[in-house]
Amino acid sequence: MAAQAGLRLGERLRQLRVAAGMTQTGLAGDRFSKEYVSQIERGKTRPTAETILWLADRLGVDAGFLANGVSADERGRVDAALARCDALVEARRNDEALEEFDRIRSAVLSTGLPELEVRALCGEAIIRLRRSEVRDGIALLERARALTESNAFSDVERADVLFRLGIGRFMLNSVQTAIALFDEALKVAERSQIPSDQLRSNILSWRSRCYRRRRDFEAAREDVERALELAESLNDTRTTADVYFQASIIADREGRWVLARSYAERAKSAYEELADRSNLGRLLNNLGGINFLLGHPEEALALLKDAVRIALEIGNDAEAAHAVNGIAQVHLRTGEGTLAEEQARYALQLLGDRVDEMHEIGNAQLVLGRALLEQNRLEEAEEAFKAGEAAYDQMSSGSHRADAWLAQGDLAARRGDDRMAAKLYRQAADALQDVRF
């Protein structure tokens, strides 16, 4: 690739020299030899940035045009267009951002500048991941990863692409692959001389999610504590809010509900300050569950209903489904089996067959099955439990399959089939032995 870039520069240099009526000797002047100019024109050597600036001045052209075939004005226009895209991405105006990326794609590619292409690829990939077009997003990021292998990119830029690839793999339930990508991203970022506390905080926070998915809560807590330390040192409200959110979820899973609520309240205040309704809705869902565990079911239902309302208002059916499933679980645990069934079915309707939501689909199926079990509708309950197990199978998670086997064991016990119940309970116990706690 470097040789091709040098040849293109050499061709431009020769064309500009001929157009200016200069010989190679005349262009070289007292600074270089004729042979050196010839080597540049034939693509045999790549001049330094200082040399390009000097040659451009001799030829009366823009240095950026000589180096890349792109004038400073043209690059400025593309930079400005990408800045508009970045602002739309930050504001989560996803449809508008995607339209803008589509509009400027040709202009970005025509510059021939890898740094602009990587910027566009990563920006569009973020939108694709948000829209659950996960494989499309990963394909864009793989292209960006190949480009960042060039020496023109810093380790921080490489780490950022690896980090986003890790998110994509996590969304496809490839948790081990995601952990490997986050490990590599963290290693690359840490070896860089460029400050990258925000990026490292984000990597640690997402790796914590992977460990939480595997139910390795000790590792998850260690990562989130490191992420929180970095985020607080940055005085960055958004990063801190995101990490507090993850810390709340982990504390919740560990049964430290008062601490979980404290973290969640801090994240809630930050999201309200940022007017981030998307994350606020997700946070209210989490806070609703915590309040239920602390013995406040009415407060829990109110928070969960607010979470559903916000998610539906912003058009995020998946997040609405998470909160609806939370409502179903509250009804189930308070003995309202019919209401639990109604809400679980609604959650499954909202989720559809999204590959990035297999965890929640499996969870909703188990809630539905248990609601049906409470109503003594055993055949329907069995169907729901098996659907939950099938969803968890796609995650390759033994611990989650164990949840499905426990549910099926309870069903077998209800039917009086103690032998089958014991078999399923043992199967679940064996699966949980492989999970690190």
C-alpha positions as CSV (number, residue, x, y, z in Angstrom):
1,M,0.0,0.0,0.0
2,A,2.9,2.4,0.8
3,A,4.5,1.8,-2.6
4,Q,1.2,2.6,-4.3
5,A,0.8,5.8,-2.3
6,G,4.3,6.8,-3.2
7,L,3.6,6.2,-6.9
8,R,0.5,8.3,-6.9
9,L,2.4,11.1,-5.3
10,G,5.2,10.7,-7.8
11,E,2.8,10.9,-10.7
12,R,1.3,14.1,-9.3
13,L,4.7,15.6,-8.8
14,R,5.8,14.9,-12.4
15,Q,2.5,16.3,-13.8
16,L,2.7,19.4,-11.7
17,R,6.4,19.9,-12.6
18,V,5.8,19.5,-16.3
19,A,2.8,21.9,-16.1
20,A,5.0,24.4,-14.4
21,G,7.6,24.1,-17.2
22,M,10.3,22.9,-14.8
23,T,13.0,20.2,-15.3
24,Q,13.9,17.8,-12.5
25,T,17.1,19.8,-12.0
26,G,15.2,23.0,-11.8
27,L,12.8,21.7,-9.3
28,A,15.5,20.2,-7.1
29,G,17.3,23.6,-7.0
30,D,20.2,23.7,-4.5
31,R,18.4,21.5,-2.0
32,F,18.2,18.1,-3.7
33,S,19.7,16.3,-6.6
34,K,18.0,15.6,-9.9
35,E,18.2,11.9,-9.1
36,Y,16.3,12.3,-5.8
37,V,13.4,14.1,-7.6
38,S,13.4,11.2,-10.2
39,Q,13.2,8.7,-7.4
40,I,10.1,10.4,-6.0
41,E,8.4,10.7,-9.4
42,R,9.0,6.9,-10.0
43,G,7.7,6.0,-6.6
44,K,11.0,4.7,-5.4
45,T,11.1,6.9,-2.3
46,R,8.5,8.7,-0.1
47,P,9.5,12.2,0.8
48,T,9.0,13.6,4.3
49,A,6.2,16.0,5.2
50,E,8.8,18.8,5.3
51,T,10.0,17.9,1.8
52,I,6.5,17.7,0.5
53,L,5.8,21.2,1.9
54,W,9.0,22.6,0.3
55,L,8.2,21.0,-3.1
56,A,4.6,22.2,-3.0
57,D,5.9,25.7,-2.3
58,R,8.3,25.5,-5.3
59,L,5.4,24.4,-7.6
60,G,2.9,26.9,-6.1
61,V,0.3,24.2,-5.1
62,D,-1.3,23.1,-1.9
63,A,0.9,20.7,0.1
64,G,-2.2,18.5,0.9
65,F,-3.0,18.2,-2.8
66,L,0.6,17.2,-3.7
67,A,0.7,14.6,-0.9
68,N,-2.8,13.1,-1.3
69,G,-4.4,14.6,-4.3
70,V,-6.7,16.5,-2.0
71,S,-6.6,20.2,-1.5
72,A,-6.9,21.8,1.9
73,D,-10.3,23.2,1.0
74,E,-11.6,19.8,-0.2
75,R,-10.4,18.1,2.9
76,G,-11.9,20.8,5.0
77,R,-15.3,20.2,3.4
78,V,-15.1,16.5,4.1
79,D,-13.9,17.1,7.7
80,A,-16.9,19.4,8.2
81,A,-19.3,16.8,6.8
82,L,-17.9,14.2,9.1
83,A,-18.1,16.6,12.1
84,R,-21.8,16.9,11.3
85,C,-22.1,13.1,11.3
86,D,-20.3,12.9,14.6
87,A,-22.7,15.4,16.2
88,L,-25.7,13.4,14.9
89,V,-24.2,10.2,16.3
90,E,-23.5,11.8,19.7
91,A,-27.1,13.1,19.7
92,R,-28.4,9.6,18.9
93,R,-30.2,11.0,15.8
94,N,-29.5,7.6,14.2
95,D,-31.6,7.8,11.0
96,E,-30.3,11.3,10.2
97,A,-26.7,10.2,10.8
98,L,-27.0,7.2,8.6
99,E,-28.5,9.4,5.8
100,E,-25.5,11.8,6.1
101,F,-23.0,9.0,6.0
102,D,-24.6,7.6,2.9
103,R,-24.5,11.1,1.3
104,I,-20.8,11.8,2.0
105,R,-19.4,8.3,1.4
106,S,-18.2,9.0,-2.2
107,A,-16.6,12.3,-1.1
108,V,-14.7,10.5,1.7
109,L,-13.5,7.8,-0.6
110,S,-12.5,10.3,-3.3
111,T,-10.0,11.9,-0.9
112,G,-8.0,8.7,-0.7
113,L,-7.2,9.5,2.9
114,P,-7.4,6.4,5.2
115,E,-7.9,8.5,8.4
116,L,-11.1,10.0,7.0
117,E,-12.4,6.6,5.7
118,V,-11.8,5.0,9.2
119,R,-13.6,7.9,10.8
120,A,-16.6,7.4,8.5
121,L,-16.5,3.6,8.9
122,C,-16.5,3.7,12.6
123,G,-19.3,6.3,12.8
124,E,-21.5,4.3,10.5
125,A,-20.7,1.1,12.4
126,I,-21.9,2.7,15.7
127,I,-25.3,3.5,14.0
128,R,-25.5,-0.1,12.5
129,L,-24.9,-1.6,16.0
130,R,-27.5,0.6,17.6
131,R,-30.0,-0.4,14.9
132,S,-29.2,-4.1,15.6
133,E,-27.7,-4.4,12.2
134,V,-24.8,-6.1,14.0
135,R,-23.2,-8.1,11.2
136,D,-23.2,-5.0,8.9
137,G,-21.5,-3.0,11.7
138,I,-18.9,-5.6,12.2
139,A,-18.1,-5.7,8.5
140,L,-17.5,-1.9,8.5
141,L,-15.3,-2.2,11.6
142,E,-13.2,-5.1,10.0
143,R,-12.5,-2.7,7.1
144,A,-11.5,0.0,9.6
145,R,-9.3,-2.5,11.5
146,A,-7.4,-3.4,8.3
147,L,-6.8,0.3,7.5
148,T,-5.5,1.1,11.0
149,E,-2.8,-1.5,10.7
150,S,-0.9,1.2,8.7
151,N,1.9,3.1,10.5
152,A,-0.1,6.3,9.8
153,F,-2.4,5.4,12.7
154,S,-1.7,5.6,16.4
155,D,-2.2,2.8,18.9
156,V,-5.1,4.6,20.4
157,E,-6.9,4.7,17.1
158,R,-6.2,1.0,16.6
159,A,-7.5,0.3,20.2
160,D,-10.7,2.2,19.5
161,V,-11.5,0.1,16.5
162,L,-10.8,-3.1,18.4
163,F,-13.0,-1.9,21.2
164,R,-15.9,-1.3,18.9
165,L,-15.4,-4.7,17.3
166,G,-15.6,-6.2,20.8
167,I,-19.0,-4.5,21.3
168,G,-20.2,-6.0,18.0
169,R,-19.1,-9.5,19.0
170,F,-20.7,-9.1,22.4
171,M,-24.0,-8.2,20.8
172,L,-23.8,-11.5,18.8
173,N,-23.3,-13.4,22.0
174,S,-19.7,-14.3,21.1
175,V,-18.6,-13.4,24.6
176,Q,-15.2,-15.1,24.6
177,T,-14.3,-13.4,21.3
178,A,-15.4,-10.1,22.7
179,I,-13.2,-10.6,25.8
180,A,-10.2,-11.3,23.5
181,L,-10.9,-8.1,21.5
182,F,-11.3,-6.0,24.7
183,D,-8.0,-7.6,26.1
184,E,-6.2,-6.6,22.9
185,A,-7.7,-3.2,22.8
186,L,-6.7,-2.5,26.4
187,K,-3.1,-3.7,25.7
188,V,-2.7,-1.6,22.6
189,A,-4.2,1.5,24.4
190,E,-1.9,1.1,27.4
191,R,1.3,0.8,25.3
192,S,0.5,4.1,23.6
193,Q,2.1,7.4,24.7
194,I,-1.1,9.2,24.0
195,P,-3.5,9.7,26.9
196,S,-6.5,7.3,26.6
197,D,-8.2,7.2,30.0
198,Q,-11.7,7.6,28.5
199,L,-11.2,4.8,26.0
200,R,-9.6,2.5,28.7
201,S,-12.5,3.2,31.0
202,N,-15.0,2.2,28.2
203,I,-13.1,-0.9,27.4
204,L,-13.0,-2.0,31.0
205,S,-16.7,-1.2,31.4
206,W,-17.6,-3.4,28.4
207,R,-15.3,-6.2,29.4
208,S,-17.1,-6.1,32.7
209,R,-20.3,-6.8,30.9
210,C,-18.7,-9.9,29.4
211,Y,-17.7,-11.2,32.7
212,R,-21.1,-10.4,34.1
213,R,-22.7,-12.4,31.2
214,R,-20.5,-15.3,32.2
215,R,-21.5,-14.7,35.9
216,D,-17.9,-14.1,36.9
217,F,-18.9,-11.3,39.2
218,E,-15.6,-10.9,40.9
219,A,-13.8,-10.2,37.6
220,A,-16.7,-7.9,36.5
221,R,-16.5,-5.9,39.7
222,E,-12.7,-5.5,39.4
223,D,-13.0,-4.2,35.9
224,V,-15.9,-1.8,36.7
225,E,-14.0,-0.4,39.7
226,R,-11.0,0.3,37.5
227,A,-13.3,1.9,34.9
228,L,-14.9,4.1,37.6
229,E,-11.6,5.3,38.9
230,L,-10.5,6.4,35.4
231,A,-13.9,8.0,34.6
232,E,-14.0,10.0,37.8
233,S,-10.4,11.3,37.1
234,L,-11.7,12.6,33.7
235,N,-14.6,14.6,35.2
236,D,-16.6,13.3,32.2
237,T,-20.3,13.1,33.1
238,R,-21.3,10.6,30.4
239,T,-18.4,8.2,30.9
240,T,-19.0,8.3,34.7
241,A,-22.7,7.8,34.3
242,D,-22.2,4.7,32.1
243,V,-19.8,3.2,34.5
244,Y,-22.0,3.8,37.5
245,F,-24.8,2.1,35.6
246,Q,-22.6,-1.0,35.1
247,A,-21.5,-0.9,38.7
248,S,-25.1,-0.8,39.8
249,I,-25.9,-3.9,37.8
250,I,-23.0,-5.9,39.2
251,A,-23.8,-4.9,42.8
252,D,-27.4,-6.0,42.1
253,R,-26.3,-9.4,40.9
254,E,-24.1,-9.8,44.0
255,G,-27.1,-9.0,46.2
256,R,-25.7,-5.7,47.4
257,W,-28.9,-3.9,46.7
258,V,-28.5,-0.8,48.8
259,L,-25.1,-0.1,47.0
260,A,-26.7,-1.0,43.7
261,R,-29.5,1.6,44.3
262,S,-26.8,4.2,45.3
263,Y,-24.9,3.7,42.1
264,A,-28.1,3.7,40.0
265,E,-29.3,7.0,41.6
266,R,-25.9,8.6,40.7
267,A,-26.2,7.4,37.1
268,K,-29.8,8.6,36.9
269,S,-28.8,12.1,38.0
270,A,-26.1,12.2,35.3
271,Y,-28.4,11.0,32.5
272,E,-31.0,13.6,33.5
273,E,-28.3,16.3,33.4
274,L,-27.3,15.1,29.9
275,A,-30.9,14.8,28.8
276,D,-30.1,11.3,27.7
277,R,-33.5,9.7,27.6
278,S,-32.4,6.5,26.1
279,N,-30.0,5.6,28.9
280,L,-32.3,7.1,31.5
281,G,-35.0,4.7,30.4
282,R,-32.6,1.7,30.7
283,L,-31.5,3.0,34.1
284,L,-35.1,3.3,35.4
285,N,-35.6,-0.4,34.4
286,N,-32.6,-1.4,36.5
287,L,-33.7,0.9,39.4
288,G,-37.1,-0.6,39.3
289,G,-35.7,-4.1,39.7
290,I,-33.6,-3.0,42.6
291,N,-36.5,-1.3,44.4
292,F,-38.5,-4.5,44.1
293,L,-35.6,-6.5,45.7
294,L,-35.5,-4.0,48.5
295,G,-39.2,-4.7,49.2
296,H,-40.9,-1.8,47.4
297,P,-43.0,-3.4,44.6
298,E,-45.2,-0.4,44.0
299,E,-42.2,1.9,43.5
300,A,-40.7,-0.8,41.3
301,L,-43.7,-0.9,39.0
302,A,-43.9,2.9,38.7
303,L,-40.2,3.0,37.7
304,L,-40.6,0.1,35.2
305,K,-43.6,1.7,33.6
306,D,-41.7,5.0,33.2
307,A,-38.9,3.0,31.5
308,V,-41.4,1.4,29.1
309,R,-42.9,4.8,28.3
310,I,-39.6,6.4,27.5
311,A,-38.4,3.5,25.4
312,L,-41.5,3.4,23.3
313,E,-41.4,7.2,22.9
314,I,-37.9,7.1,21.5
315,G,-38.7,4.0,19.3
316,N,-36.5,1.5,21.2
317,D,-38.7,-1.7,21.3
318,A,-35.9,-3.8,22.7
319,E,-35.4,-1.6,25.8
320,A,-39.2,-1.4,26.2
321,A,-39.2,-5.2,26.2
322,H,-36.6,-5.3,28.9
323,A,-38.8,-3.1,31.2
324,V,-42.0,-5.0,30.3
325,N,-40.3,-8.2,31.2
326,G,-39.3,-6.6,34.5
327,I,-43.0,-5.8,35.1
328,A,-43.8,-9.4,34.3
329,Q,-41.3,-10.6,36.9
330,V,-42.8,-8.3,39.6
331,H,-46.2,-9.7,38.9
332,L,-44.9,-13.2,38.9
333,R,-43.2,-12.8,42.3
334,T,-46.3,-11.1,43.8
335,G,-48.6,-14.0,42.8
336,E,-50.2,-12.3,39.8
337,G,-49.7,-15.1,37.3
338,T,-52.2,-13.9,34.7
339,L,-50.7,-10.4,34.6
340,A,-47.2,-11.9,34.5
341,E,-48.2,-14.0,31.5
342,E,-49.7,-11.0,29.7
343,Q,-46.5,-8.9,30.2
344,A,-44.1,-11.7,29.3
345,R,-46.0,-12.3,26.0
346,Y,-45.8,-8.5,25.3
347,A,-42.1,-8.5,25.9
348,L,-41.6,-11.4,23.5
349,Q,-43.7,-9.6,20.9
350,L,-41.5,-6.5,21.2
351,L,-38.3,-8.6,21.0
352,G,-39.2,-10.6,17.9
353,D,-36.3,-12.8,16.8
354,R,-33.4,-10.3,17.4
355,V,-30.1,-12.1,17.5
356,D,-28.7,-9.5,19.8
357,E,-31.4,-10.1,22.4
358,M,-31.3,-13.8,22.9
359,H,-30.5,-13.4,26.6
360,E,-33.7,-11.3,27.1
361,I,-35.8,-13.6,24.9
362,G,-34.7,-16.6,27.0
363,N,-35.4,-14.7,30.2
364,A,-38.9,-13.7,29.0
365,Q,-39.7,-17.3,27.9
366,L,-38.8,-18.5,31.4
367,V,-40.9,-15.8,33.0
368,L,-43.8,-16.8,30.7
369,G,-43.3,-20.5,31.5
370,R,-43.3,-19.9,35.3
371,A,-46.4,-17.7,34.9
372,L,-48.1,-20.6,33.1
373,L,-46.8,-23.1,35.7
374,E,-48.5,-21.0,38.4
375,Q,-51.7,-21.3,36.5
376,N,-51.2,-25.1,36.2
377,R,-51.1,-24.9,32.4
378,L,-48.3,-27.4,32.3
379,E,-48.1,-28.2,28.5
380,E,-47.8,-24.5,27.7
381,A,-45.3,-24.0,30.4
382,E,-43.1,-26.8,29.0
383,E,-43.2,-25.2,25.5
384,A,-42.1,-21.9,27.0
385,F,-39.3,-23.4,29.0
386,K,-38.0,-25.3,25.9
387,A,-38.1,-22.0,23.9
388,G,-36.1,-20.3,26.7
389,E,-33.5,-23.1,26.6
390,A,-33.3,-22.8,22.8
391,A,-32.6,-19.1,23.1
392,Y,-29.9,-19.7,25.7
393,D,-28.3,-22.4,23.5
394,Q,-27.5,-19.7,21.0
395,M,-25.5,-17.9,23.6
396,S,-23.4,-20.9,24.4
397,S,-23.9,-20.1,28.1
398,G,-24.0,-23.1,30.5
399,S,-25.1,-20.9,33.4
400,H,-28.1,-19.6,31.5
401,R,-29.1,-23.1,30.2
402,A,-28.9,-24.1,33.9
403,D,-31.7,-21.6,34.6
404,A,-33.8,-23.3,31.9
405,W,-33.1,-26.8,33.3
406,L,-34.1,-25.6,36.8
407,A,-37.4,-24.4,35.5
408,Q,-38.0,-27.6,33.6
409,G,-37.1,-29.5,36.8
410,D,-39.8,-27.5,38.7
411,L,-42.2,-28.5,36.0
412,A,-41.3,-32.2,36.3
413,A,-41.7,-31.9,40.1
414,R,-45.2,-30.4,39.6
415,R,-46.1,-33.3,37.4
416,G,-44.9,-35.7,40.1
417,D,-42.0,-37.0,37.9
418,D,-39.4,-36.9,40.7
419,R,-36.8,-38.9,38.7
420,M,-36.9,-36.4,35.8
421,A,-36.8,-33.5,38.2
422,A,-33.7,-34.9,39.9
423,K,-32.0,-35.4,36.5
424,L,-32.7,-31.9,35.4
425,Y,-31.5,-30.4,38.8
426,R,-28.3,-32.4,38.5
427,Q,-27.8,-31.3,34.9
428,A,-28.2,-27.6,36.1
429,A,-25.8,-28.2,39.0
430,D,-23.2,-29.7,36.7
431,A,-23.4,-26.7,34.3
432,L,-23.0,-24.3,37.2
433,Q,-19.8,-26.0,38.3
434,D,-18.2,-24.7,35.2
435,V,-19.1,-21.1,36.1
436,R,-16.7,-19.0,38.1
437,F,-18.2,-17.1,41.0
